[in-house]
């Protein structure tokens, strides 16, 4: 405790602070000398049926159980607060396509309730968690070197198992790091909701005069992921399968590329966004700046867990999935001084150590069947 805080001190509220990213942010802020208050509804899909804060949540943080859509609870949580991290959200691309009311209510309405409360109880800064999902496909470059902001694959192409993106002449497009200038291309209710969250927050911040920063997280991984939630991060899903002696299930051919960023780096980036005045009114990518194929990551996960089980390559397309998307993090480096410190190999070793003491209930097969039943896979 007692760290040097260059921009702000005092009490900070984290909505969704009992979750995977939120709990690590709690630790980061406590170590930096902040007082931390957590608002979380302890959703059973994420936290299980116990209905109490998880053991990993620091007891030094004040905890309020409540829903971000409850204006009375939100107003109480904001008392004496100087800054807010808004992490509370319903998470999951596939599930969002058939639980539209729930996702829209939590993500859009919940954010609106928080923002209305901030008009009456203003804070100095709001940092809102956004997502790489708002980009749709990442940036691509054609044979002439032109950047393409809205590249897509047709249904006919996907049904025939032609996974890579092509131009009108059938030539392959090259994926390149995606920066914040890439135009949003919203493919799921989840992506739409995250875009709503960040844009609503930025708009209200400008109108009422408080600083807002939106952080677009890429594929976050690390200890404390919800292993029994089949709509959580892909590494947690792979781990759940492997710990139950089952092969990871991979859509398409497994060669799609993603940016996997350690939760420790994400928590540090969030603190930097709080402390850096230049982050005000900005949207920033938070990733590792590296990319890996999903198949390679599944194989690495099996290796560190000492579970030599090859993944199953489904050869199917799942609605809302993109082929390639990985981060250009140069803006976060320039404005925040953000530098990733934990890369995939070291992060997987830490994750494996944590997993050795965990019990994972594998619900992936049920989730896959639900998507298929609803026509959300090709």
N, C-alpha and C positions, 0 to 999 in steps of 0.2 A: 504494500500500500504506500501512499505518500509520493506517488510519481509526479513528475512535473507536467502540468497541463497547460499548454501554451495559449489556448484560446478560450477555454470554458471550464468551469468546475461546477460542483453542485449536484443536484439530483437529476437523474436521467431515467426516463420511462422506456421500457422495451415491450411493445405489444408482441405477443407470440414468443416471449422470452424464455419459456420453459422448453422450447423445441430445440432441434438440432443446432441450427445456426445461432439462435437466440441465446442458448445457454453458454456457448463459447464466447459470445459477445459480452455476456454478463461477467465472465471471468476476465476478459480483456479490460473491461471498464473498471472493475474493482481493483485490478492490479494497477491501473492508471490513477487511482485515487478518487474515483467518482462514487457517489451514492447511487445505487441502482434499485429501481422498482420494476417489477415484472407484472404484466397483465396477460393472463393466458386462460383459455377455457378448458384445457386438458382434454382435448378431443380424443375419444377412445381409439379411433383409427390410428392415431399417432402414438398415444401414450398408454394404450391398453385400458383394461377395465378398472384399475385401482382407484382412479379419481383422486389422486394426490400428486403433488409435485414430484418429479423424478429425483432419485437419489443423487444424480449428478448435478442438480441445480444448487448453486452455492447458497448456504443458509445465511450468508451476509446480505443477500438481496431480499428486499421486501417483496412479498408475493401477494397478489390479489387475484383470486379466481373470478373470472368474468368474461363475458363475450364482448368483443369490440363493437358489436352492433347495439349494445345496451348503453344508451347515452348517459344514464345515471352513473353506471359503473365507470365509464370513460372519464366523465367529469371528476369523479372522485380520484381516479388514478392520476389525473393531471395536476392535482393540487401540489403546489410547491416545486413543480418540475420546470427545468430550464431548457431541456431538449428531449426529443422523442425519436426513437427508432421504431418505425412501423414495419414489423416483420409478420404480423398476423395475417394468414392467408390460407385458403384451401388450395392444396398443391396437387397437381396431377393432370397431365394433358389428356390422356385417354378418358379418365373418369369425368372430366369436365364436359365431355361431349354427350353425356347422358344424365348428368346431375347438374343441369344448367341453372336451376333455381338456387341450389345450394352455393355453387361457385360464384354466381353473380351476387347473391346476398352477402356472402362473407367478404368477397374481395372488393366489390364496388360499393355496396351499401355500408359495409364496415368502415371503409376509408372515408366515405362521406360523413358518417357519424363522427369519426375522429376529427375531421377537418372543421365541421361545424362547432365542435367543442373547443377547438383551438382558436376560433374567432373570439370566444368569450374568455378563454384562458390562454392567451398567446404565449408562445415559447420563443426562444432565440433561434432554434434550429430544428428542422425535421429532416430525418434521413429515411427514405422509403426504399424498401427492397423490391426491385424490379427483376426482370428475367431475360436471359438470352432468347427465350421463346418468342418474344415480340418480333424478332428479326425474320421468323420463318427460316427459309434457307439463308445461309451466310452469303457473303459476297463471292462472286465468281468473276473470272476474267476470260474473255473469248480469245480466239486465235489472233485477233488484231490488238490485243492488250486493253480492250475496253472493259470497264467495270460494269457488271450487271447487278442491279439492285433487286430485281423481282423475278429471278430465275425460278422456274417450277418444272415439275415432272407431270406429264399427262396421266390420266387414269389408264389409258391404253398402254402406255409405256410401263406403268407399274404392274399391270396385270400380266404383262409378258415377261416380267422379271428383269427389265433393263433399268438398272438402278442409278447409273451415273447420268448427270445432266448433260444435255447436248444443245447445240444451236440449231437453227432452222435447216442447216445443211448436214446435220448429223455428226458434226464434229464435237468432240468432248470439250466441256468447259472446265477450267482449272479453279478449284476453290482457293481463296486467299483469305488472310485474316480479316475479320469483320470489325470495322470501327463504328463509332457512334453515328457517323453520317449515313449509315445504311438505312434506307427507308423501312419502317415497320411493314411487315407482311403477316397479318394475323391469321393463323391457321386453326386455332382452337379457342374455346371459351376461356380456358385458362390464360392463354396469351392475351386475349382481348381484355380480360380482367386486370392483368398486370400492367398493361398499357394504360388502362383507365386509372389505376392506382397512381402511377408515376405522373401522368399528365394532370390529373385532378390536383395532386399535391403541389406541383410546380405552379399551376394556375392560381390556386388559393394563396400560396406563399407570396407570389408577386402582388396579388390584390391587397392582401392584408399586412404585408411588410415583414414577413419572417423568412429566414433563409431555408431553402429546400435543396436537397441533393438526392437524386435518384441513382441507385447502384444496380446495374444490370449484372446479376450473378450468372456465371456459367455453371458447369456441372460441379457442384460442391460435394466433397466427400470427406470422411473422417469419422472418428469415434462419435457415438451417440446418435447415429442415424437410426431411424425407426425401421428395424429389420423385418417387422411383421406387417408393414404397410406396403402392399404391392404397387402403389402408385408413387413411391418415394424415389430417391436417386438410384440410378442404374447400378452403382457399385453395391449399395445395400441390398438391392434385389438379387444381384449375383451372389453375394455373400450368403443370403438367406437360403438360396438354392443349394449352394455347395455345403453349407453346414448341415443340411438335411440329406446329403448324399445324392442330390439331384443335379443334372447339368444345367448351367445357365441357358436361358432361352434368348436367342438373338434374332431380331427381325432382319429382313433383307438378307444380305450376304455377310454382314459383320464388318464390312470395310468402311462403313460410314465413320467420319472423323469428328471427334469432340474435344473440347478443352476441359480437363479435369483440374479443379482448383481446390487446394486444401482449405478446410474450414478455419484453420488457424490464420491463413492469409486473408480470408474473407473477413474474419473478426477484426484483424488489424486494419484492413482497408476501411471498414466501417468506422473505427475509432478515428482514423486519419481524416475521414470525411467530416466528422464532427469538429475536429480541432483546426481544420484548415479553412480560413476565410475564403480562399479562392475557389473552394468547392461549391459555393453558393450558386443556386440556379443552374446547376450542371447535371448532365446525365453521363455516367461513367461506367464503362465495362470493368468488371472485376473477374479476371480469370487468371490462368497461369501463363498465357502467351505461348503455350505449346499445344500440340494436338496429337491424339492417339486414335487408332481404330478401336471400335467397340470390341471387336474380336480379340485384339491384343490385350486389352484391359481385362477381359474375362479370363484369358489365359494367365495373366500376371496374378489375378486374384486367386485362382486355383493354386498357383505355385506358392504364394506366400501363406496360404491356409493349409498347405500340404494335402490338398484334395485333388489328386490328378484325374479330374473329370473334364472331358472335352465338352465345350458348349454345343448345344443343338442349334443349327442354323435353320431358321424357320422357312426362309425363302418367301416370306409374306411381308406385305406393307401394312403398317398400322397408321390409321388416320391421325394426322397431326405431326407425324414424324418428318424430320428433314434429313437430307443426305449428309451434308457437311456444314458445320458451323463451329468456328473457333475464334478466339478473341484477339483483337488488336488492343493491347493495354497501354499504348503509348500515352494516351491522354491522362489516365490515372497516374502513370509514372511522373508525368510533367507537373500535374496539379497537386498531387498528394505526396509525391515522393514514394509511391507504392512500388515495392519490389517483392515478387513472390519469393518465399524462403523455403517452402516445402514442396518438392516436386513429387511426381506420382510414385516413383519407386520407394522413396523414404516414407511417404504418406501411407502407402499400402502396408508397409511393415508395421507402422504404428496401429493401423486399423486392424490388422491381423492379431496383434497383441490384445487389443480391446475385445475383439470378437471371441477370444478363447474363453471368456467368462460369460458369454451371452447365450440366451436361448432365442431362436428365431422360429416363428411359426410361418411356414411357407404357404402363402396364398396366391402365388403367381399363376398356377394353373386355373384357379377359379377366375382370376381377373382376366386372363387370356380368353377363357370361354365366354365371359360376359361381353368382351369386346367383339368376339366373333358372332355371338348371338345377335348383337345389335348392328351387325354389318359394318363394323369399324376396322376390319382387316380385309385385305385383298390377297 
